[in-house]
């Protein structure tokens, strides 16, 4: 599994390099989840994005979808094929 923050619709350079390496090793899946705009933007870019984002678009995380993906990955990696419970906070 590889994850990366996204800045200006792009993965961070380090994550892109790691992804290229993973593809050579046989990575099988690519999944994108929505994120969020910080409640208290820390720099010019974050403030600009927050200012231009409608409140309903500032947090697009879909926790049920993320948990479903995580359970599927855990099941696949465990080799059992059985559903695996994912703890909720």
VMD Tcl script that builds the backbone (N, CA, C; Angstrom):
set m [mol new atoms 267]
animate dup $m
set s [atomselect $m all]
$s set {name element resname resid chain x y z} {
  {N N UNK 1 A 0.839 -1.166 0.000}
  {CA C UNK 1 A 0.000 0.000 0.000}
  {C C UNK 1 A 0.884 1.229 0.000}
  {N N UNK 2 A 0.512 2.173 -0.828}
  {CA C UNK 2 A 1.225 3.439 -0.891}
  {C C UNK 2 A 0.195 4.543 -0.767}
  {N N UNK 3 A 0.473 5.520 0.031}
  {CA C UNK 3 A -0.424 6.651 0.158}
  {C C UNK 3 A 0.357 7.940 0.033}
  {N N UNK 4 A -0.336 8.979 -0.355}
  {CA C UNK 4 A 0.314 10.274 -0.473}
  {C C UNK 4 A -0.690 11.381 -0.265}
  {N N UNK 5 A -0.210 12.449 0.312}
  {CA C UNK 5 A -0.997 13.672 0.297}
  {C C UNK 5 A -1.018 14.151 -1.151}
  {N N UNK 6 A -2.000 14.945 -1.464}
  {CA C UNK 6 A -2.106 15.504 -2.804}
  {C C UNK 6 A -2.018 17.011 -2.678}
  {N N UNK 7 A -1.172 17.599 -3.471}
  {CA C UNK 7 A -1.012 19.051 -3.468}
  {C C UNK 7 A -1.197 19.547 -4.888}
  {N N UNK 8 A -2.188 20.408 -5.092}
  {CA C UNK 8 A -2.481 20.955 -6.415}
  {C C UNK 8 A -2.759 19.822 -7.415}
  {N N UNK 9 A -3.567 18.848 -6.973}
  {CA C UNK 9 A -4.007 17.703 -7.788}
  {C C UNK 9 A -2.871 16.763 -8.183}
  {N N UNK 10 A -1.768 16.770 -7.464}
  {CA C UNK 10 A -0.648 15.873 -7.772}
  {C C UNK 10 A -0.129 15.239 -6.488}
  {N N UNK 11 A 0.296 13.985 -6.631}
  {CA C UNK 11 A 0.973 13.347 -5.515}
  {C C UNK 11 A 2.297 14.045 -5.281}
  {N N UNK 12 A 2.800 13.941 -4.065}
  {CA C UNK 12 A 4.103 14.502 -3.755}
  {C C UNK 12 A 5.178 13.764 -4.567}
  {N N UNK 13 A 6.269 14.434 -4.950}
  {CA C UNK 13 A 7.295 13.804 -5.794}
  {C C UNK 13 A 7.836 12.491 -5.226}
  {N N UNK 14 A 8.043 12.431 -3.916}
  {CA C UNK 14 A 8.580 11.207 -3.311}
  {C C UNK 14 A 7.618 10.035 -3.510}
  {N N UNK 15 A 6.321 10.309 -3.374}
  {CA C UNK 15 A 5.326 9.250 -3.547}
  {C C UNK 15 A 5.264 8.802 -5.002}
  {N N UNK 16 A 5.405 9.722 -5.946}
  {CA C UNK 16 A 5.394 9.338 -7.368}
  {C C UNK 16 A 6.572 8.427 -7.687}
  {N N UNK 17 A 7.739 8.719 -7.120}
  {CA C UNK 17 A 8.907 7.845 -7.337}
  {C C UNK 17 A 8.652 6.458 -6.745}
  {N N UNK 18 A 8.095 6.417 -5.554}
  {CA C UNK 18 A 7.798 5.140 -4.912}
  {C C UNK 18 A 6.761 4.365 -5.720}
  {N N UNK 19 A 5.773 5.043 -6.268}
  {CA C UNK 19 A 4.751 4.390 -7.080}
  {C C UNK 19 A 5.356 3.743 -8.322}
  {N N UNK 20 A 6.278 4.426 -8.978}
  {CA C UNK 20 A 6.945 3.841 -10.153}
  {C C UNK 20 A 7.660 2.550 -9.772}
  {N N UNK 21 A 8.320 2.572 -8.627}
  {CA C UNK 21 A 9.020 1.379 -8.145}
  {C C UNK 21 A 8.018 0.261 -7.844}
  {N N UNK 22 A 6.893 0.601 -7.240}
  {CA C UNK 22 A 5.873 -0.398 -6.889}
  {C C UNK 22 A 5.294 -1.039 -8.146}
  {N N UNK 23 A 5.095 -0.263 -9.187}
  {CA C UNK 23 A 4.559 -0.821 -10.438}
  {C C UNK 23 A 5.496 -1.865 -11.008}
  {N N UNK 24 A 6.796 -1.617 -10.910}
  {CA C UNK 24 A 7.767 -2.603 -11.394}
  {C C UNK 24 A 7.704 -3.889 -10.574}
  {N N UNK 25 A 7.254 -3.774 -9.316}
  {CA C UNK 25 A 7.160 -4.934 -8.438}
  {C C UNK 25 A 5.808 -5.627 -8.514}
  {N N UNK 26 A 4.905 -5.130 -9.372}
  {CA C UNK 26 A 3.632 -5.808 -9.570}
  {C C UNK 26 A 2.456 -5.239 -8.809}
  {N N UNK 27 A 2.469 -3.961 -8.486}
  {CA C UNK 27 A 1.305 -3.357 -7.828}
  {C C UNK 27 A 0.073 -3.577 -8.691}
  {N N UNK 28 A -1.087 -3.814 -8.056}
  {CA C UNK 28 A -2.269 -4.223 -8.804}
  {C C UNK 28 A -3.421 -3.235 -8.794}
  {N N UNK 29 A -3.415 -2.268 -7.945}
  {CA C UNK 29 A -4.623 -1.466 -7.789}
  {C C UNK 29 A -4.276 -0.003 -7.526}
  {N N UNK 30 A -5.148 0.853 -7.985}
  {CA C UNK 30 A -5.002 2.283 -7.734}
  {C C UNK 30 A -6.341 2.802 -7.237}
  {N N UNK 31 A -6.355 3.391 -6.061}
  {CA C UNK 31 A -7.589 3.899 -5.467}
  {C C UNK 31 A -7.351 5.331 -5.007}
  {N N UNK 32 A -8.304 6.192 -5.259}
  {CA C UNK 32 A -8.209 7.576 -4.827}
  {C C UNK 32 A -9.380 7.865 -3.896}
  {N N UNK 33 A -9.076 8.451 -2.752}
  {CA C UNK 33 A -10.103 8.849 -1.794}
  {C C UNK 33 A -10.105 10.368 -1.686}
  {N N UNK 34 A -11.270 10.922 -1.445}
  {CA C UNK 34 A -11.383 12.362 -1.228}
  {C C UNK 34 A -10.681 12.763 0.054}
  {N N UNK 35 A -10.285 14.005 0.119}
  {CA C UNK 35 A -9.599 14.512 1.302}
  {C C UNK 35 A -10.341 15.699 1.887}
  {N N UNK 36 A -9.592 16.556 2.524}
  {CA C UNK 36 A -10.217 17.723 3.141}
  {C C UNK 36 A -9.299 18.928 3.031}
  {N N UNK 37 A -9.904 20.079 3.103}
  {CA C UNK 37 A -9.183 21.343 3.176}
  {C C UNK 37 A -9.031 21.648 4.665}
  {N N UNK 38 A -7.840 22.020 5.113}
  {CA C UNK 38 A -7.650 22.288 6.549}
  {C C UNK 38 A -8.611 23.353 7.075}
  {N N UNK 39 A -9.091 23.148 8.300}
  {CA C UNK 39 A -9.974 24.132 8.925}
  {C C UNK 39 A -9.245 25.444 9.182}
  {N N UNK 40 A -7.967 25.341 9.502}
  {CA C UNK 40 A -7.144 26.530 9.723}
  {C C UNK 40 A -5.963 26.462 8.759}
  {N N UNK 41 A -6.162 26.960 7.528}
  {CA C UNK 41 A -5.102 26.884 6.522}
  {C C UNK 41 A -3.800 27.507 7.022}
  {N N UNK 42 A -2.691 26.848 6.718}
  {CA C UNK 42 A -1.408 27.281 7.251}
  {C C UNK 42 A -0.544 28.080 6.300}
  {N N UNK 43 A -0.898 28.128 5.014}
  {CA C UNK 43 A -0.063 28.881 4.084}
  {C C UNK 43 A -0.935 29.487 2.984}
  {N N UNK 44 A -0.312 30.229 2.101}
  {CA C UNK 44 A -1.032 30.940 1.051}
  {C C UNK 44 A -1.875 30.002 0.189}
  {N N UNK 45 A -1.298 28.893 -0.220}
  {CA C UNK 45 A -2.021 27.957 -1.102}
  {C C UNK 45 A -3.236 27.392 -0.382}
  {N N UNK 46 A -3.055 26.942 0.856}
  {CA C UNK 46 A -4.190 26.398 1.611}
  {C C UNK 46 A -5.268 27.454 1.823}
  {N N UNK 47 A -4.872 28.678 2.136}
  {CA C UNK 47 A -5.858 29.761 2.322}
  {C C UNK 47 A -6.615 30.034 1.035}
  {N N UNK 48 A -5.917 30.013 -0.086}
  {CA C UNK 48 A -6.560 30.250 -1.375}
  {C C UNK 48 A -7.559 29.144 -1.699}
  {N N UNK 49 A -7.168 27.893 -1.469}
  {CA C UNK 49 A -8.063 26.758 -1.730}
  {C C UNK 49 A -9.275 26.847 -0.813}
  {N N UNK 50 A -9.056 27.137 0.464}
  {CA C UNK 50 A -10.162 27.219 1.424}
  {C C UNK 50 A -11.129 28.327 1.027}
  {N N UNK 51 A -10.593 29.452 0.608}
  {CA C UNK 51 A -11.432 30.593 0.232}
  {C C UNK 51 A -12.315 30.265 -0.971}
  {N N UNK 52 A -11.788 29.468 -1.904}
  {CA C UNK 52 A -12.511 29.145 -3.143}
  {C C UNK 52 A -13.377 27.891 -3.029}
  {N N UNK 53 A -13.286 27.174 -1.910}
  {CA C UNK 53 A -14.031 25.922 -1.742}
  {C C UNK 53 A -15.330 26.170 -0.986}
  {N N UNK 54 A -16.421 25.711 -1.577}
  {CA C UNK 54 A -17.709 25.787 -0.878}
  {C C UNK 54 A -17.636 24.919 0.377}
  {N N UNK 55 A -18.295 25.313 1.442}
  {CA C UNK 55 A -18.232 24.541 2.693}
  {C C UNK 55 A -18.530 23.050 2.505}
  {N N UNK 56 A -19.481 22.709 1.654}
  {CA C UNK 56 A -19.837 21.292 1.466}
  {C C UNK 56 A -18.757 20.506 0.716}
  {N N UNK 57 A -17.761 21.183 0.155}
  {CA C UNK 57 A -16.679 20.504 -0.567}
  {C C UNK 57 A -15.361 20.521 0.190}
  {N N UNK 58 A -15.384 20.991 1.421}
  {CA C UNK 58 A -14.131 21.104 2.173}
  {C C UNK 58 A -13.706 19.805 2.841}
  {N N UNK 59 A -14.628 18.873 2.998}
  {CA C UNK 59 A -14.276 17.562 3.563}
  {C C UNK 59 A -15.009 16.496 2.764}
  {N N UNK 60 A -14.285 15.850 1.862}
  {CA C UNK 60 A -14.891 14.851 0.984}
  {C C UNK 60 A -14.460 13.432 1.351}
  {N N UNK 61 A -13.979 13.272 2.585}
  {CA C UNK 61 A -13.587 11.920 3.008}
  {C C UNK 61 A -14.841 11.067 3.180}
  {N N UNK 62 A -14.798 9.861 2.628}
  {CA C UNK 62 A -15.902 8.904 2.730}
  {C C UNK 62 A -15.396 7.739 3.581}
  {N N UNK 63 A -15.618 7.861 4.890}
  {CA C UNK 63 A -15.044 6.894 5.824}
  {C C UNK 63 A -15.553 5.481 5.593}
  {N N UNK 64 A -16.813 5.312 5.193}
  {CA C UNK 64 A -17.321 3.965 4.919}
  {C C UNK 64 A -16.581 3.333 3.741}
  {N N UNK 65 A -16.343 4.113 2.706}
  {CA C UNK 65 A -15.609 3.603 1.532}
  {C C UNK 65 A -14.167 3.265 1.915}
  {N N UNK 66 A -13.556 4.118 2.715}
  {CA C UNK 66 A -12.175 3.872 3.149}
  {C C UNK 66 A -12.103 2.599 3.995}
  {N N UNK 67 A -13.046 2.447 4.939}
  {CA C UNK 67 A -13.058 1.235 5.779}
  {C C UNK 67 A -13.306 -0.009 4.931}
  {N N UNK 68 A -14.199 0.082 3.950}
  {CA C UNK 68 A -14.461 -1.053 3.068}
  {C C UNK 68 A -13.228 -1.452 2.287}
  {N N UNK 69 A -12.511 -0.466 1.766}
  {CA C UNK 69 A -11.270 -0.754 1.036}
  {C C UNK 69 A -10.242 -1.383 1.976}
  {N N UNK 70 A -10.103 -0.809 3.181}
  {CA C UNK 70 A -9.130 -1.335 4.140}
  {C C UNK 70 A -9.454 -2.777 4.525}
  {N N UNK 71 A -10.735 -3.075 4.731}
  {CA C UNK 71 A -11.127 -4.454 5.073}
  {C C UNK 71 A -10.817 -5.398 3.920}
  {N N UNK 72 A -11.076 -4.961 2.703}
  {CA C UNK 72 A -10.762 -5.791 1.538}
  {C C UNK 72 A -9.272 -6.050 1.409}
  {N N UNK 73 A -8.467 -5.018 1.629}
  {CA C UNK 73 A -7.013 -5.188 1.566}
  {C C UNK 73 A -6.525 -6.128 2.672}
  {N N UNK 74 A -7.046 -5.957 3.872}
  {CA C UNK 74 A -6.639 -6.821 4.985}
  {C C UNK 74 A -6.987 -8.268 4.680}
  {N N UNK 75 A -8.168 -8.482 4.118}
  {CA C UNK 75 A -8.591 -9.832 3.774}
  {C C UNK 75 A -7.675 -10.433 2.706}
  {N N UNK 76 A -7.370 -9.631 1.686}
  {CA C UNK 76 A -6.509 -10.112 0.611}
  {C C UNK 76 A -5.102 -10.408 1.113}
  {N N UNK 77 A -4.574 -9.519 1.937}
  {CA C UNK 77 A -3.216 -9.709 2.445}
  {C C UNK 77 A -3.114 -10.851 3.442}
  {N N UNK 78 A -4.212 -11.138 4.157}
  {CA C UNK 78 A -4.179 -12.235 5.120}
  {C C UNK 78 A -4.234 -13.584 4.418}
  {N N UNK 79 A -4.684 -13.572 3.163}
  {CA C UNK 79 A -4.758 -14.807 2.400}
  {C C UNK 79 A -5.958 -15.663 2.730}
  {N N UNK 80 A -6.784 -15.237 3.666}
  {CA C UNK 80 A -7.916 -16.060 4.078}
  {C C UNK 80 A -9.120 -15.882 3.166}
  {N N UNK 81 A -9.228 -14.713 2.565}
  {CA C UNK 81 A -10.412 -14.426 1.756}
  {C C UNK 81 A -11.626 -14.080 2.591}
  {N N UNK 82 A -11.497 -14.190 3.920}
  {CA C UNK 82 A -12.606 -13.860 4.812}
  {C C UNK 82 A -12.620 -12.366 5.086}
  {N N UNK 83 A -13.810 -11.790 5.240}
  {CA C UNK 83 A -13.867 -10.366 5.587}
  {C C UNK 83 A -13.142 -10.111 6.911}
  {N N UNK 84 A -12.480 -8.978 7.003}
  {CA C UNK 84 A -11.748 -8.602 8.192}
  {C C UNK 84 A -12.376 -7.336 8.749}
  {N N UNK 85 A -12.649 -7.316 10.027}
  {CA C UNK 85 A -13.238 -6.137 10.657}
  {C C UNK 85 A -12.202 -5.022 10.731}
  {N N UNK 86 A -12.617 -3.816 10.414}
  {CA C UNK 86 A -11.744 -2.655 10.518}
  {C C UNK 86 A -12.253 -1.805 11.667}
  {N N UNK 87 A -11.376 -1.513 12.601}
  {CA C UNK 87 A -11.755 -0.742 13.777}
  {C C UNK 87 A -12.128 0.690 13.397}
  {N N UNK 88 A -13.178 1.184 14.027}
  {CA C UNK 88 A -13.607 2.569 13.824}
  {C C UNK 88 A -13.183 3.374 15.029}
  {N N UNK 89 A -12.821 4.638 14.790}
  {CA C UNK 89 A -12.423 5.505 15.911}
  {C C UNK 89 A -13.622 6.011 16.638}
}
mol reanalyze $m
mol bondsrecalc $m
mol representation Tube
mol addrep $m
